[in-house]
Amino acid sequence: MVKAVLLDAGGVILVEDPEYEAWEAFIARELRNWGIEVTTEDVRRTVKGYVQRLDQDAWLAALWHYLRPDLRRFRDMKERFRAFQREWLSRREHRLRDGIRDAIAVLRSAGYILALAANQDERTGQFLRRSGITEGFAWDLVSAEMGIGKPAPLFFRIILDAIDVPPSQAVMVGDRLDNDILPARILGMWTVRMLAGPYRDQIPPTRLHCPHRTVIHPRALPEAIASLCNSTDQGRVSAGRL
């Protein structure tokens, strides 16, 4: 039985593709300044390879890919890249995914307890609340406001304790196998993977990385979650997409 639905922000509620594209363009430009002739498309393909292998930070992995074995240059580039990320995120325009408002409205009307479960900065948390997308949520704080983020199991336990729902009666909806699906399954939660952005290319290396359901659009979320309510085997994995 599913009582609560935890929703990731990036990839599920928000469209984040523009920031990833900006990061790849920055890396390609900086590498060319170092005399390494690569295009943004080259960097994107390299990033994709590390995403598929579930590297925790595929963009940093791509930097090392091109700069190895020069650790000094990698560390310098990393600092420049992190500064660029902070500056870009501080001025990004948040965009809600098409159909997510309707999907959340259906879930809300179905009586599920809704909670945010997102690795985001405070500015994004404020936007989500201001937009009204988290209206009626039992938990609407993001990681920066919690002092801990995914994939730490404690991140999920804090939310579940706050909404007073056991893991076996909660479903995590996220776009990342490493940050969302794996830790949620380890805790005994149900899981739904939203195929979105670069993380749609992640390949599950173990059974615990496999979601119980997979969807390609927010409109399919209510049906996918409803189907979990009729399932009694939390260890079963479905590869079907809705």
Secondary structure as GFF3:
##gff-version 3
##sequence-region A 1 242
A	DSSP	beta_strand	4	7	.	.	.	ID=ss1
A	DSSP	alpha_helix	17	33	.	.	.	ID=ss2
A	DSSP	alpha_helix	40	52	.	.	.	ID=ss3
A	DSSP	alpha_helix	58	67	.	.	.	ID=ss4
A	DSSP	alpha_helix	71	91	.	.	.	ID=ss5
A	DSSP	alpha_helix	100	109	.	.	.	ID=ss6
A	DSSP	beta_strand	113	116	.	.	.	ID=ss7
A	DSSP	alpha_helix	122	131	.	.	.	ID=ss8
A	DSSP	alpha_helix	143	146	.	.	.	ID=ss9
A	DSSP	alpha_helix	153	163	.	.	.	ID=ss10
A	DSSP	three_ten_helix	167	169	.	.	.	ID=ss11
A	DSSP	beta_strand	170	174	.	.	.	ID=ss12
A	DSSP	pi_helix	177	181	.	.	.	ID=ss13
A	DSSP	alpha_helix	182	186	.	.	.	ID=ss14
A	DSSP	beta_strand	190	194	.	.	.	ID=ss15
A	DSSP	three_ten_helix	198	201	.	.	.	ID=ss16
A	DSSP	three_ten_helix	207	209	.	.	.	ID=ss17
A	DSSP	beta_strand	213	215	.	.	.	ID=ss18
A	DSSP	three_ten_helix	218	220	.	.	.	ID=ss19
A	DSSP	alpha_helix	221	229	.	.	.	ID=ss20
###
